[in-house]
Amino acid sequence: METRIIRVAQGKNSTLSHLYINGLFASYLLEDRIREIKIPGQTCIPTGEFRLILNKTSGMHARYLAEYPKMHKGMVEIDGLPNFDLVFFHKGNTHLDTRGCPLIAHYWMQICNDYKVLMSDFAYQQVYPKLVEQILLGNDRIVIENKIVKL
């Protein structure tokens, strides 16, 4: 089985995506805008097939370990991305909360030609253990694809 990010809508500065784990919808994601040429901190990660790993050395790992001591096993990182480093699934609400990382959320809304995601903490606590379980089972493959539709 695999984890899959399917990008479904493009805003002025953001991209709304769906996260699937083992073929089932798990959460909404928010990323930076899709761009042909990377602008650091303003461009979503590329499409393709990559690996998920647990990163236990980043500063974000220490913060999340303090916030979720019983649950946290390491930051779920998308590894092997060309021209991107330290891309983690994490919490946030707008494109300003990400620098290429997918933000996990329970719901979304559109405001002024852009997307915002809501209930990120709740969704993170639901989705994170499922992602960790997949990595520990050896199901560490993630596929990222664009299927943008007009909303």
MDAnalysis code that builds the backbone (N, CA, C; Angstrom):
import MDAnalysis as mda
import numpy as np

u = mda.Universe.empty(453, n_residues=151, atom_resindex=np.repeat(np.arange(151), 3), trajectory=True)
u.add_TopologyAttr("name", ["N", "CA", "C"] * 151)
u.add_TopologyAttr("resid", np.arange(1, 152))
u.add_TopologyAttr("resname", ["MET", "GLU", "THR", "ARG", "ILE", "ILE", "ARG", "VAL", "ALA", "GLN", "GLY", "LYS", "ASN", "SER", "THR", "LEU", "SER", "HIS", "LEU", "TYR", "ILE", "ASN", "GLY", "LEU", "PHE", "ALA", "SER", "TYR", "LEU", "LEU", "GLU", "ASP", "ARG", "ILE", "ARG", "GLU", "ILE", "LYS", "ILE", "PRO", "GLY", "GLN", "THR", "CYS", "ILE", "PRO", "THR", "GLY", "GLU", "PHE", "ARG", "LEU", "ILE", "LEU", "ASN", "LYS", "THR", "SER", "GLY", "MET", "HIS", "ALA", "ARG", "TYR", "LEU", "ALA", "GLU", "TYR", "PRO", "LYS", "MET", "HIS", "LYS", "GLY", "MET", "VAL", "GLU", "ILE", "ASP", "GLY", "LEU", "PRO", "ASN", "PHE", "ASP", "LEU", "VAL", "PHE", "PHE", "HIS", "LYS", "GLY", "ASN", "THR", "HIS", "LEU", "ASP", "THR", "ARG", "GLY", "CYS", "PRO", "LEU", "ILE", "ALA", "HIS", "TYR", "TRP", "MET", "GLN", "ILE", "CYS", "ASN", "ASP", "TYR", "LYS", "VAL", "LEU", "MET", "SER", "ASP", "PHE", "ALA", "TYR", "GLN", "GLN", "VAL", "TYR", "PRO", "LYS", "LEU", "VAL", "GLU", "GLN", "ILE", "LEU", "LEU", "GLY", "ASN", "ASP", "ARG", "ILE", "VAL", "ILE", "GLU", "ASN", "LYS", "ILE", "VAL", "LYS", "LEU"])
u.atoms.positions = np.array([
    [0.846, -1.183, 0.000],
    [0.000, 0.000, 0.000],
    [0.886, 1.239, 0.000],
    [0.254, 2.361, -0.239],
    [1.031, 3.584, -0.339],
    [0.270, 4.750, 0.257],
    [1.006, 5.805, 0.454],
    [0.438, 7.083, 0.844],
    [0.447, 7.944, -0.415],
    [-0.597, 8.743, -0.580],
    [-0.719, 9.520, -1.813],
    [-1.201, 10.928, -1.492],
    [-0.562, 11.915, -2.096],
    [-1.024, 13.297, -2.058],
    [-1.568, 13.611, -3.436],
    [-2.834, 14.025, -3.482],
    [-3.442, 14.431, -4.746],
    [-3.825, 15.896, -4.618],
    [-3.181, 16.733, -5.396],
    [-3.479, 18.166, -5.391],
    [-4.733, 18.409, -6.207],
    [-5.683, 19.143, -5.614],
    [-6.988, 19.282, -6.259],
    [-7.372, 20.714, -6.602],
    [-6.781, 21.708, -5.952],
    [-7.173, 23.099, -6.223],
    [-5.989, 24.026, -6.019],
    [-5.924, 25.046, -6.875],
    [-4.826, 26.011, -6.844],
    [-5.371, 27.385, -6.475],
    [-4.782, 28.009, -5.458],
    [-5.123, 29.375, -5.095],
    [-4.039, 30.328, -5.561],
    [-4.176, 31.566, -5.191],
    [-3.189, 32.582, -5.569],
    [-1.804, 32.237, -5.021],
    [-1.737, 31.818, -3.756],
    [-0.464, 31.490, -3.107],
    [-0.435, 30.088, -2.522],
    [-1.509, 29.330, -2.679],
    [-1.632, 28.046, -1.984],
    [-2.178, 26.955, -2.905],
    [-1.987, 25.717, -2.460],
    [-2.505, 24.548, -3.157],
    [-3.214, 23.671, -2.140],
    [-4.427, 23.289, -2.441],
    [-5.210, 22.409, -1.584],
    [-5.076, 20.986, -2.104],
    [-4.811, 20.053, -1.187],
    [-4.592, 18.661, -1.568],
    [-5.388, 17.729, -0.673],
    [-5.500, 16.481, -1.125],
    [-6.071, 15.398, -0.333],
    [-4.951, 14.426, -0.001],
    [-4.957, 13.915, 1.229],
    [-4.006, 12.891, 1.644],
    [-4.755, 11.571, 1.758],
    [-4.233, 10.544, 1.083],
    [-4.795, 9.194, 1.154],
    [-3.758, 8.259, 1.761],
    [-4.213, 7.419, 2.681],
    [-3.365, 6.390, 3.273],
    [-4.054, 5.057, 3.009],
    [-3.364, 4.163, 2.317],
    [-3.932, 2.861, 1.933],
    [-5.251, 3.008, 1.178],
    [-5.328, 4.008, 0.313],
    [-6.494, 4.204, -0.521],
    [-7.655, 4.931, 0.133],
    [-7.529, 5.260, 1.411],
    [-8.603, 5.947, 2.128],
    [-8.245, 7.402, 2.382],
    [-9.223, 8.290, 2.206],
    [-8.999, 9.703, 2.500],
    [-8.650, 9.853, 3.976],
    [-7.558, 10.576, 4.265],
    [-7.107, 10.765, 5.645],
    [-7.240, 12.209, 6.111],
    [-6.960, 13.178, 5.235],
    [-7.067, 14.584, 5.623],
    [-6.879, 15.479, 4.409],
    [-7.155, 16.761, 4.629],
    [-6.796, 17.788, 3.657],
    [-5.366, 18.213, 3.950],
    [-4.700, 18.717, 2.934],
    [-3.363, 19.282, 3.075],
    [-3.349, 20.658, 2.422],
    [-2.506, 21.520, 2.936],
    [-2.273, 22.810, 2.303],
    [-0.781, 22.935, 2.045],
    [-0.465, 23.350, 0.834],
    [0.928, 23.565, 0.438],
    [1.051, 24.930, -0.220],
    [2.290, 25.307, -0.500],
    [2.523, 26.506, -1.290],
    [2.022, 26.272, -2.708],
    [2.077, 27.301, -3.503],
    [1.601, 27.266, -4.891],
    [2.492, 26.370, -5.754],
    [1.880, 25.742, -6.765],
    [2.633, 24.994, -7.770],
    [3.313, 26.014, -8.678],
    [4.598, 25.861, -8.882],
    [5.361, 26.781, -9.744],
    [6.285, 25.978, -10.651],
    [6.464, 26.452, -11.852],
    [7.396, 25.825, -12.791],
    [8.836, 25.949, -12.300],
    [9.167, 27.125, -11.789],
    [10.511, 27.390, -11.268],
    [10.397, 27.619, -9.766],
    [11.206, 26.913, -8.995],
    [11.135, 26.993, -7.546],
    [11.514, 28.378, -7.040],
    [10.660, 28.907, -6.172],
    [10.966, 30.102, -5.395],
    [11.068, 29.612, -3.958],
    [12.255, 29.680, -3.342],
    [12.416, 29.140, -1.990],
    [11.350, 29.676, -1.023],
    [10.720, 28.756, -0.305],
    [9.719, 29.125, 0.685],
    [8.359, 29.466, 0.110],
    [8.203, 29.360, -1.224],
    [6.927, 29.735, -1.852],
    [6.459, 28.730, -2.902],
    [7.076, 27.567, -2.943],
    [6.774, 26.590, -3.972],
    [6.505, 25.229, -3.338],
    [5.450, 24.564, -3.797],
    [5.169, 23.232, -3.267],
    [6.182, 22.230, -3.817],
    [6.241, 21.092, -3.164],
    [7.191, 20.050, -3.553],
    [6.790, 19.454, -4.905],
    [7.738, 18.835, -5.601],
    [7.440, 18.301, -6.936],
    [6.592, 17.027, -6.882],
    [5.985, 16.706, -8.005],
    [5.265, 15.447, -8.134],
    [6.273, 14.315, -8.292],
    [5.812, 13.107, -8.042],
    [6.670, 11.943, -8.203],
    [6.472, 10.948, -7.088],
    [7.384, 9.995, -7.013],
    [7.349, 8.953, -6.003],
    [8.577, 9.092, -5.104],
    [8.336, 9.096, -3.792],
    [9.399, 9.326, -2.824],
    [9.217, 8.383, -1.631],
    [10.045, 8.558, -0.616],
    [9.976, 7.748, 0.599],
    [9.585, 8.605, 1.784],
    [8.897, 7.989, 2.737],
    [8.628, 8.621, 4.022],
    [9.593, 8.037, 5.046],
    [10.175, 8.919, 5.853],
    [11.075, 8.488, 6.922],
    [10.709, 9.234, 8.197],
    [11.221, 8.767, 9.319],
    [11.062, 9.474, 10.589],
    [12.346, 10.228, 10.884],
    [12.261, 11.537, 10.983],
    [13.409, 12.394, 11.269],
    [13.380, 12.741, 12.751],
    [14.447, 12.341, 13.467],
    [14.525, 12.577, 14.909],
    [15.616, 13.581, 15.267],
    [16.123, 14.307, 14.269],
    [17.228, 15.221, 14.542],
    [16.891, 16.691, 14.325],
    [15.779, 16.981, 13.699],
    [15.458, 18.383, 13.398],
    [14.956, 19.109, 14.646],
    [15.046, 20.424, 14.612],
    [14.510, 21.241, 15.694],
    [13.010, 21.082, 15.835],
    [12.320, 20.870, 14.718],
    [10.878, 20.666, 14.764],
    [10.545, 19.381, 15.522],
    [11.388, 18.360, 15.394],
    [11.177, 17.106, 16.133],
    [11.147, 17.382, 17.641],
    [12.083, 18.171, 18.128],
    [12.123, 18.475, 19.570],
    [10.862, 19.211, 20.015],
    [10.390, 20.143, 19.216],
    [9.166, 20.885, 19.568],
    [7.942, 19.977, 19.600],
    [7.811, 19.116, 18.604],
    [6.651, 18.231, 18.556],
    [6.743, 17.139, 19.624],
    [7.937, 16.693, 19.957],
    [8.104, 15.722, 21.034],
    [7.651, 16.311, 22.364],
    [7.964, 17.581, 22.597],
    [7.517, 18.248, 23.827],
    [5.999, 18.424, 23.843],
    [5.405, 18.685, 22.676],
    [3.963, 18.900, 22.600],
    [3.161, 17.595, 22.638],
    [3.714, 16.536, 22.059],
    [3.020, 15.245, 21.974],
    [3.923, 14.118, 22.508],
    [4.289, 14.143, 23.776],
    [5.280, 13.191, 24.277],
    [4.873, 11.720, 24.153],
    [3.607, 11.406, 24.236],
    [3.175, 10.005, 24.153],
    [3.043, 9.520, 22.709],
    [2.806, 10.429, 21.796],
    [2.526, 10.059, 20.412],
    [3.736, 10.185, 19.497],
    [4.569, 11.179, 19.706],
    [5.581, 11.561, 18.719],
    [6.755, 10.583, 18.671],
    [7.058, 10.123, 17.469],
    [8.170, 9.184, 17.225],
    [9.232, 9.776, 16.306],
    [9.025, 11.006, 15.842],
    [9.905, 11.657, 14.871],
    [9.040, 12.378, 13.864],
    [9.586, 13.371, 13.205],
    [8.829, 14.091, 12.179],
    [8.717, 13.198, 10.940],
    [7.514, 13.090, 10.394],
    [7.329, 12.337, 9.156],
    [7.847, 13.222, 8.018],
    [8.940, 12.774, 7.426],
    [9.631, 13.540, 6.386],
    [9.456, 12.866, 5.034],
    [9.258, 13.677, 3.993],
    [9.261, 13.177, 2.621],
    [10.697, 13.270, 2.141],
    [11.321, 12.128, 1.943],
    [12.749, 12.043, 1.659],
    [12.999, 11.859, 0.156],
    [14.111, 12.419, -0.312],
    [14.522, 12.245, -1.694],
    [13.957, 13.259, -2.659],
    [13.394, 14.341, -2.144],
    [12.839, 15.383, -3.006],
    [13.968, 16.197, -3.638],
    [13.965, 16.366, -4.952],
    [15.011, 17.189, -5.568],
    [14.848, 18.660, -5.187],
    [15.930, 19.283, -4.759],
    [15.991, 20.708, -4.407],
    [15.183, 21.091, -3.171],
    [14.766, 20.129, -2.359],
    [14.049, 20.387, -1.109],
    [14.670, 19.542, -0.004],
    [14.761, 20.106, 1.183],
    [15.248, 19.391, 2.365],
    [14.285, 19.609, 3.517],
    [14.236, 18.636, 4.414],
    [13.464, 18.749, 5.652],
    [12.001, 19.117, 5.383],
    [11.353, 18.346, 4.527],
    [9.940, 18.544, 4.217],
    [9.133, 17.598, 5.103],
    [8.414, 18.181, 6.055],
    [7.670, 17.419, 7.058],
    [6.171, 17.632, 6.913],
    [5.392, 16.618, 7.282],
    [3.966, 16.812, 7.518],
    [3.865, 17.490, 8.877],
    [3.175, 18.620, 8.939],
    [3.014, 19.293, 10.231],
    [1.763, 20.137, 10.253],
    [1.568, 20.860, 11.352],
    [0.375, 21.680, 11.562],
    [0.557, 23.070, 10.963],
    [-0.556, 23.723, 10.684],
    [-0.556, 25.089, 10.188],
    [-1.882, 25.379, 9.516],
    [-2.083, 26.653, 9.157],
    [-3.372, 27.042, 8.597],
    [-3.313, 27.753, 7.251],
    [-2.230, 28.447, 6.951],
    [-2.151, 29.183, 5.690],
    [-0.809, 28.915, 5.011],
    [-0.691, 29.395, 3.775],
    [0.575, 29.216, 3.049],
    [1.742, 29.889, 3.781],
    [1.459, 30.815, 4.677],
    [2.525, 31.471, 5.437],
    [3.105, 30.559, 6.518],
    [2.402, 29.459, 6.832],
    [2.869, 28.505, 7.844],
    [3.726, 27.393, 7.255],
    [3.943, 27.413, 5.960],
    [4.707, 26.350, 5.315],
    [5.810, 26.938, 4.451],
    [6.864, 26.193, 4.315],
    [7.954, 26.552, 3.400],
    [8.233, 25.325, 2.529],
    [7.150, 24.837, 1.911],
    [7.256, 23.636, 1.089],
    [6.688, 22.394, 1.759],
    [6.366, 22.478, 3.036],
    [5.836, 21.326, 3.766],
    [4.320, 21.240, 3.635],
    [3.775, 20.015, 3.586],
    [2.318, 19.867, 3.596],
    [1.756, 20.041, 5.010],
    [0.754, 20.897, 5.144],
    [0.096, 21.146, 6.423],
    [-1.144, 20.262, 6.508],
    [-1.268, 19.496, 7.557],
    [-2.389, 18.573, 7.758],
    [-3.561, 19.337, 8.360],
    [-4.784, 19.064, 7.863],
    [-5.955, 19.772, 8.386],
    [-7.218, 18.936, 8.239],
    [-8.226, 19.329, 9.003],
    [-9.512, 18.634, 9.004],
    [-10.484, 19.221, 7.977],
    [-10.373, 20.483, 7.691],
    [-11.283, 21.134, 6.757],
    [-10.563, 22.277, 6.068],
    [-11.213, 22.893, 5.093],
    [-10.614, 23.996, 4.336],
    [-11.677, 25.047, 4.055],
    [-11.184, 26.231, 3.705],
    [-12.059, 27.295, 3.227],
    [-11.288, 28.131, 2.220],
    [-12.032, 28.813, 1.359],
    [-11.422, 29.683, 0.356],
    [-11.721, 31.125, 0.734],
    [-10.658, 31.935, 0.778],
    [-10.779, 33.348, 1.124],
    [-9.916, 34.151, 0.153],
    [-10.523, 35.107, -0.524],
    [-9.774, 36.016, -1.418],
    [-8.859, 35.259, -2.381],
    [-9.407, 34.304, -3.112],
    [-8.645, 33.535, -4.105],
    [-7.505, 32.718, -3.529],
    [-7.595, 32.369, -2.277],
    [-6.590, 31.521, -1.651],
    [-7.270, 30.523, -0.734],
    [-6.513, 29.538, -0.281],
    [-7.047, 28.501, 0.579],
    [-6.444, 28.602, 1.972],
    [-7.249, 28.236, 2.941],
    [-6.849, 28.173, 4.339],
    [-7.381, 26.849, 4.861],
    [-6.622, 26.189, 5.739],
    [-7.091, 24.951, 6.340],
    [-7.347, 25.160, 7.821],
    [-8.263, 24.347, 8.358],
    [-8.740, 24.510, 9.729],
    [-8.594, 23.213, 10.523],
    [-8.625, 23.351, 11.829],
    [-8.531, 22.226, 12.762],
    [-7.285, 21.375, 12.489],
    [-6.175, 22.042, 12.318],
    [-4.933, 21.370, 11.981],
    [-4.417, 20.500, 13.127],
    [-4.485, 20.984, 14.343],
    [-4.010, 20.203, 15.484],
    [-4.816, 18.909, 15.621],
    [-6.126, 19.010, 15.530],
    [-6.998, 17.835, 15.610],
    [-6.629, 16.825, 14.528],
    [-6.527, 17.292, 13.287],
    [-6.221, 16.406, 12.167],
    [-4.827, 15.788, 12.316],
    [-3.857, 16.580, 12.772],
    [-2.501, 16.066, 12.945],
    [-2.498, 14.891, 13.925],
    [-3.221, 15.026, 15.012],
    [-3.260, 13.960, 16.013],
    [-3.951, 12.698, 15.494],
    [-4.825, 12.842, 14.501],
    [-5.495, 11.690, 13.898],
    [-4.628, 11.033, 12.825],
    [-3.954, 11.838, 12.021],
    [-3.229, 11.338, 10.856],
    [-1.808, 10.889, 11.190],
    [-1.130, 11.608, 12.069],
    [0.272, 11.299, 12.376],
    [0.479, 9.824, 12.745],
    [-0.300, 9.254, 13.674],
    [-0.073, 7.843, 14.019],
    [-0.245, 6.893, 12.833],
    [-1.134, 7.221, 11.910],
    [-1.340, 6.382, 10.731],
    [-0.129, 6.433, 9.808],
    [0.454, 7.616, 9.648],
    [1.661, 7.741, 8.826],
    [2.827, 6.988, 9.457],
    [2.998, 7.129, 10.760],
    [4.081, 6.423, 11.467],
    [3.900, 4.918, 11.328],
    [2.670, 4.449, 11.492],
    [2.397, 3.017, 11.363],
    [2.818, 2.504, 9.992],
    [2.495, 3.253, 8.942],
    [2.869, 2.835, 7.590],
    [4.387, 2.748, 7.434],
    [5.093, 3.732, 7.963],
    [6.564, 3.724, 7.878],
    [7.115, 2.503, 8.601],
    [6.631, 2.236, 9.812],
    [7.128, 1.111, 10.611],
    [6.793, -0.241, 9.975],
    [5.716, -0.305, 9.205],
    [5.346, -1.538, 8.496],
    [6.125, -1.714, 7.192],
    [6.926, -0.694, 6.830],
    [7.680, -0.756, 5.582],
    [6.915, -0.206, 4.392],
    [5.736, 0.318, 4.631],
    [4.935, 0.952, 3.569],
    [5.309, 2.428, 3.499],
    [6.540, 2.694, 3.108],
    [7.080, 4.048, 3.192],
    [7.038, 4.806, 1.865],
    [6.336, 4.298, 0.896],
    [6.262, 4.946, -0.416],
    [5.165, 6.010, -0.407],
    [5.478, 7.183, -0.962],
    [4.484, 8.241, -1.137],
    [4.507, 8.685, -2.594],
    [3.327, 8.871, -3.151],
    [3.169, 9.350, -4.520],
    [2.492, 10.702, -4.452],
    [3.029, 11.656, -5.187],
    [2.470, 13.014, -5.227],
    [2.071, 13.316, -6.669],
    [0.804, 13.728, -6.838],
    [0.330, 14.020, -8.185],
    [-0.592, 15.233, -8.200],
    [-0.664, 15.875, -9.345],
    [-1.529, 17.038, -9.542],
    [-2.763, 16.618, -10.329],
    [-3.929, 16.927, -9.776],
    [-5.206, 16.741, -10.468],
    [-6.072, 17.958, -10.161],
    [-5.563, 19.114, -10.521],
    [-6.215, 20.381, -10.205],
    [-7.544, 20.489, -10.947],
    [-8.588, 20.838, -10.185],
    [-9.903, 21.097, -10.752],
    [-10.334, 22.497, -10.345],
    [-11.224, 23.072, -11.080],
    [-11.754, 24.392, -10.748],
    [-12.863, 24.226, -9.712],
    [-12.741, 24.938, -8.577],
    [-13.785, 24.892, -7.550],
    [-14.706, 26.072, -7.680],
])
